[in-house]
Amino acid sequence: MLADGNYAGFTVSADGTTAEPIVIRAENPGSVTVTSEVRMDGHRYIYIEGLVVHGQIKFNNAEGIVIRGCTIQTAADGIVSMADGVINGYFADNVVLGPTGLERQHGGCLGRQPR
């Protein structure tokens, strides 16, 4: 739980599990600002909730990522997953101010399903 205020960008370098995801949540949604990008490349089961991000949220080659209730202000793609993308990602109730590669038809959910 993050208290209200401004925080530098950060990289999550650990994995959660389906039973115990890593949850990074604003104590008061919209009152926590991250001043650069948030990265979760190659990691699993991380939830980002209620943050304002001035940059990008990136999760290349990730699994079980949740981005919910965030506002992303960016000059480039706001929510980004390259390479093999994300498996079982869930993205809902976000506002992206600036360009994004997400299309409306995804309805907030996208990601490659396991084979």
N, C-alpha and C positions, 0 to 999 in steps of 0.2 A: 504494500500500500504506500503510495507516494503522497506526501503532504503537499498542500498548495505551494506553488512557487515555480521557479525556472530551473531547469536542469540541462546539463550538457548532453549532447548525443551519446549514445551508448551501444555497446555490442553485448548481446547475451551469448555467453560461451558455455552454457550447460544445457542439458536436456531434461524435460519433464517426462512424465508418463501419462497414459490415458487416465489412470486413477489419480495421479498427482501432478497436474500440469504446473509449470512455472507461470504465475499470474503477476503481471505488472499492471496495477490499476491505480487510477487517480482516486484519492480519498473523496474528492468532490469533482465529478466529471466536468471537464472544461477548464479547471483551475490549475492544472499542471501543464506547463509548457516545456517541451524538449526543443532546444535551440538548434539542433542539427539532426542527422539521420539516426534511425534506430535499425540495428542489424541483428539478424538471427540466422545467418547463412549456415546451412547444413545441420540445423538443430531441430528438435522435435518437441511438440506439445508445449508451446509457449503462447500465452494469451496476453494481448495488449488491449487495455480497456480504458476509455475515457480521457485519453491524452490529447493535447494539442501539439502537433509536431510541425516544426518549421524546417522541413526537409523531406526526406523520403523514409518510408518503412520498407526494408528489404529483407527477403528471406529466400535466397536462392537455394535450391536442393533441400527443401525443408519438408516437414510432415507435421500435420496436426496443429497448424498455426491458426490462431483466432485474432482478428483485428475487429474490434467492436466499439462503437460509440466514440470514435476518434475524429478529430478535425485535423486534416493534413493540408498545410499551406506550402506550396512547392512551385518551383519554376521548371521542374522536370516531372516525370511520372511520379505520382504520389505513393502508390502501393505497387511494389516491384518484386517479381519473382522470375528470374532468368534461369538459364541452363536447363535442368530437368524440371524446373518449376516447383510446385508444391503438391503434395498428396494430402487429400482430405483437409483442405483449408476452408475456413469459414470467415466471411467478411460481411458485416452487417451494420447498418445504422451509422455509417461513416459519412463525413462530408469532405470531399477533396476539392480544394480551391487551387486550380491550376490543372495542367494536363494529367491524364491517367490512361493507362492501357485497359482498364476494366470497362466492359461494355454493359449497357443496361440489361441485356437479356440474361446475364448471369444471375440477376436477382440477389446479389450479395453473396452467392456461393459459387466458388469455382475451385478447381483443382483436379488433378488426375486421380481417378479412382484406382485403388490397388488392383493388380491383375490377378 
